[in-house]
């Protein structure tokens, strides 16, 4: 696993480098922006706040430097797995410790691999971040197909189960037989799907979100819903009514939305960043949780790779092939869950125990949907704690 030279030809080094013409085109589009109107004192109530977006636009146009961010991104080791026609982009960070444990971190929407940049060194080099070198992980951070530098699927069928199979193939190509999986948002779906399909290879599943779309087996012979579980389902339904318009559009008519997101950098930024505001523990100002550079760099990954449309198509795939367990089906590998106070509606512990081999449950006092970016130190410590006894498992 540690011998990079032993990797097969299907794994190729990759360097992020935007074409200068693309940056010139972006600068021109930012210069020619046309703004919508807004109701007085609307703030974020109806979507992305106009005053914030104008502030972000000014910073993006006059101060933000992609080439500086590009150099920072390239301090990580990037690779492609696959062929010229279809490949998966991933970061590979070798753990610094006596016996690093392999771990796949999977991002979600509206994020990207950029979500994981703070937490990667905390996991791969714990001794340099207040931890024990015995807790070191060799970290693999793939970009979901259709996101960032991974190839966009050309045909229907790239659902979370197909992506789980791709991750398993990637780990095999890296020479890794057994590993842990971790994620939130789509990363929680994909991590769960890997554990379902590869229970002998997955040592443990750590999730910082359990999706409202996930369903355990609720058929005959299972316990009736508790009062707490019924309240959770009602709360999830209310959330969808108030906040779920993005999901309805992206899971039914993403093509229509994609024209605007693909043509306008401010339109794309407003669509993505509104979720960073709504789903994070940012208080009154989004900049309390994220820097402008972090927000814009994530948008830039979508913009420069033209993946606004291919990324949101995953919502259609999830609607057609949801993560619903069949009668009697359970997720066998040990599972750990961390709950954050500003997360989207999360199920109670009993709901998770219906489907998972739950062995670890943590409730943090701060953080939201983008835990690896918002509270990386807290998340890293919980990941270390959960996997510590699993490192000693046979195999």
FENLINUR-V678136 format. One record per residue. N is the residue number from 1. RES is the residue in three letters. SS is DSSP state (@ for helix, = for strand, . for the rest). Layout:
# FENLINUR-V678136
N;RES;SS + N;RES;SS
This chain:
# FENLINUR-V678136
1;UNK;. + 2;UNK;. + 3;UNK;. + 4;UNK;@ + 5;UNK;@ + 6;UNK;@ + 7;UNK;. + 8;UNK;. + 9;UNK;. + 10;UNK;. + 11;UNK;= + 12;UNK;= + 13;UNK;= + 14;UNK;= + 15;UNK;. + 16;UNK;. + 17;UNK;. + 18;UNK;. + 19;UNK;. + 20;UNK;@ + 21;UNK;@ + 22;UNK;@ + 23;UNK;@ + 24;UNK;@ + 25;UNK;@ + 26;UNK;@ + 27;UNK;@ + 28;UNK;@ + 29;UNK;@ + 30;UNK;@ + 31;UNK;@ + 32;UNK;. + 33;UNK;. + 34;UNK;. + 35;UNK;. + 36;UNK;. + 37;UNK;. + 38;UNK;. + 39;UNK;. + 40;UNK;. + 41;UNK;. + 42;UNK;. + 43;UNK;. + 44;UNK;. + 45;UNK;. + 46;UNK;. + 47;UNK;. + 48;UNK;. + 49;UNK;. + 50;UNK;@ + 51;UNK;@ + 52;UNK;@ + 53;UNK;@ + 54;UNK;@ + 55;UNK;@ + 56;UNK;@ + 57;UNK;@ + 58;UNK;@ + 59;UNK;@ + 60;UNK;@ + 61;UNK;@ + 62;UNK;@ + 63;UNK;. + 64;UNK;. + 65;UNK;. + 66;UNK;@ + 67;UNK;@ + 68;UNK;@ + 69;UNK;@ + 70;UNK;@ + 71;UNK;@ + 72;UNK;@ + 73;UNK;@ + 74;UNK;. + 75;UNK;. + 76;UNK;. + 77;UNK;. + 78;UNK;= + 79;UNK;= + 80;UNK;= + 81;UNK;= + 82;UNK;= + 83;UNK;. + 84;UNK;. + 85;UNK;. + 86;UNK;. + 87;UNK;= + 88;UNK;= + 89;UNK;= + 90;UNK;= + 91;UNK;= + 92;UNK;= + 93;UNK;= + 94;UNK;. + 95;UNK;. + 96;UNK;. + 97;UNK;. + 98;UNK;. + 99;UNK;. + 100;UNK;. + 101;UNK;= + 102;UNK;= + 103;UNK;= + 104;UNK;= + 105;UNK;= + 106;UNK;= + 107;UNK;. + 108;UNK;. + 109;UNK;. + 110;UNK;. + 111;UNK;. + 112;UNK;. + 113;UNK;@ + 114;UNK;@ + 115;UNK;@ + 116;UNK;@ + 117;UNK;@ + 118;UNK;@ + 119;UNK;@ + 120;UNK;@ + 121;UNK;@ + 122;UNK;@ + 123;UNK;@ + 124;UNK;@ + 125;UNK;. + 126;UNK;@ + 127;UNK;@ + 128;UNK;@ + 129;UNK;@ + 130;UNK;. + 131;UNK;. + 132;UNK;. + 133;UNK;@ + 134;UNK;@ + 135;UNK;@ + 136;UNK;. + 137;UNK;= + 138;UNK;= + 139;UNK;= + 140;UNK;= + 141;UNK;= + 142;UNK;= + 143;UNK;. + 144;UNK;. + 145;UNK;. + 146;UNK;. + 147;UNK;. + 148;UNK;. + 149;UNK;. + 150;UNK;. + 151;UNK;. + 152;UNK;. + 153;UNK;. + 154;UNK;. + 155;UNK;. + 156;UNK;. + 157;UNK;. + 158;UNK;. + 159;UNK;. + 160;UNK;@ + 161;UNK;@ + 162;UNK;@ + 163;UNK;@ + 164;UNK;@ + 165;UNK;@ + 166;UNK;@ + 167;UNK;@ + 168;UNK;@ + 169;UNK;@ + 170;UNK;@ + 171;UNK;@ + 172;UNK;@ + 173;UNK;@ + 174;UNK;. + 175;UNK;. + 176;UNK;. + 177;UNK;. + 178;UNK;. + 179;UNK;= + 180;UNK;= + 181;UNK;= + 182;UNK;= + 183;UNK;= + 184;UNK;. + 185;UNK;. + 186;UNK;@ + 187;UNK;@ + 188;UNK;@ + 189;UNK;@ + 190;UNK;@ + 191;UNK;@ + 192;UNK;@ + 193;UNK;@ + 194;UNK;@ + 195;UNK;@ + 196;UNK;@ + 197;UNK;@ + 198;UNK;. + 199;UNK;. + 200;UNK;. + 201;UNK;. + 202;UNK;= + 203;UNK;= + 204;UNK;= + 205;UNK;= + 206;UNK;= + 207;UNK;= + 208;UNK;. + 209;UNK;. + 210;UNK;. + 211;UNK;. + 212;UNK;. + 213;UNK;. + 214;UNK;. + 215;UNK;= + 216;UNK;. + 217;UNK;. + 218;UNK;. + 219;UNK;. + 220;UNK;. + 221;UNK;. + 222;UNK;. + 223;UNK;. + 224;UNK;. + 225;UNK;. + 226;UNK;. + 227;UNK;@ + 228;UNK;@ + 229;UNK;@ + 230;UNK;@ + 231;UNK;@ + 232;UNK;@ + 233;UNK;@ + 234;UNK;@ + 235;UNK;@ + 236;UNK;@ + 237;UNK;@ + 238;UNK;@ + 239;UNK;@ + 240;UNK;@ + 241;UNK;@ + 242;UNK;@ + 243;UNK;@ + 244;UNK;. + 245;UNK;@ + 246;UNK;@ + 247;UNK;@ + 248;UNK;@ + 249;UNK;@ + 250;UNK;@ + 251;UNK;. + 252;UNK;. + 253;UNK;. + 254;UNK;@ + 255;UNK;@ + 256;UNK;@ + 257;UNK;@ + 258;UNK;@ + 259;UNK;@ + 260;UNK;@ + 261;UNK;@ + 262;UNK;@ + 263;UNK;@ + 264;UNK;. + 265;UNK;@ + 266;UNK;@ + 267;UNK;@ + 268;UNK;@ + 269;UNK;@ + 270;UNK;@ + 271;UNK;@ + 272;UNK;@ + 273;UNK;@ + 274;UNK;@ + 275;UNK;@ + 276;UNK;@ + 277;UNK;@ + 278;UNK;@ + 279;UNK;@ + 280;UNK;. + 281;UNK;. + 282;UNK;. + 283;UNK;. + 284;UNK;. + 285;UNK;. + 286;UNK;@ + 287;UNK;@ + 288;UNK;@ + 289;UNK;. + 290;UNK;. + 291;UNK;. + 292;UNK;@ + 293;UNK;@ + 294;UNK;@ + 295;UNK;@ + 296;UNK;@ + 297;UNK;@ + 298;UNK;@ + 299;UNK;@ + 300;UNK;@ + 301;UNK;@ + 302;UNK;@ + 303;UNK;@ + 304;UNK;@ + 305;UNK;@ + 306;UNK;. + 307;UNK;. + 308;UNK;@ + 309;UNK;@ + 310;UNK;@ + 311;UNK;@ + 312;UNK;@ + 313;UNK;. + 314;UNK;@ + 315;UNK;@ + 316;UNK;@ + 317;UNK;@ + 318;UNK;@ + 319;UNK;@ + 320;UNK;@ + 321;UNK;. + 322;UNK;. + 323;UNK;. + 324;UNK;= + 325;UNK;. + 326;UNK;. + 327;UNK;. + 328;UNK;. + 329;UNK;. + 330;UNK;. + 331;UNK;= + 332;UNK;= + 333;UNK;= + 334;UNK;= + 335;UNK;= + 336;UNK;= + 337;UNK;= + 338;UNK;= + 339;UNK;= + 340;UNK;. + 341;UNK;. + 342;UNK;= + 343;UNK;. + 344;UNK;. + 345;UNK;. + 346;UNK;. + 347;UNK;. + 348;UNK;. + 349;UNK;@ + 350;UNK;@ + 351;UNK;@ + 352;UNK;@ + 353;UNK;@ + 354;UNK;. + 355;UNK;. + 356;UNK;= + 357;UNK;= + 358;UNK;= + 359;UNK;= + 360;UNK;= + 361;UNK;= + 362;UNK;= + 363;UNK;= + 364;UNK;. + 365;UNK;. + 366;UNK;. + 367;UNK;. + 368;UNK;= + 369;UNK;. + 370;UNK;. + 371;UNK;@ + 372;UNK;@ + 373;UNK;@ + 374;UNK;@ + 375;UNK;. + 376;UNK;@ + 377;UNK;@ + 378;UNK;@ + 379;UNK;@ + 380;UNK;@ + 381;UNK;@ + 382;UNK;@ + 383;UNK;@ + 384;UNK;@ + 385;UNK;@ + 386;UNK;@ + 387;UNK;@ + 388;UNK;@ + 389;UNK;@ + 390;UNK;@ + 391;UNK;@ + 392;UNK;@ + 393;UNK;. + 394;UNK;. + 395;UNK;.
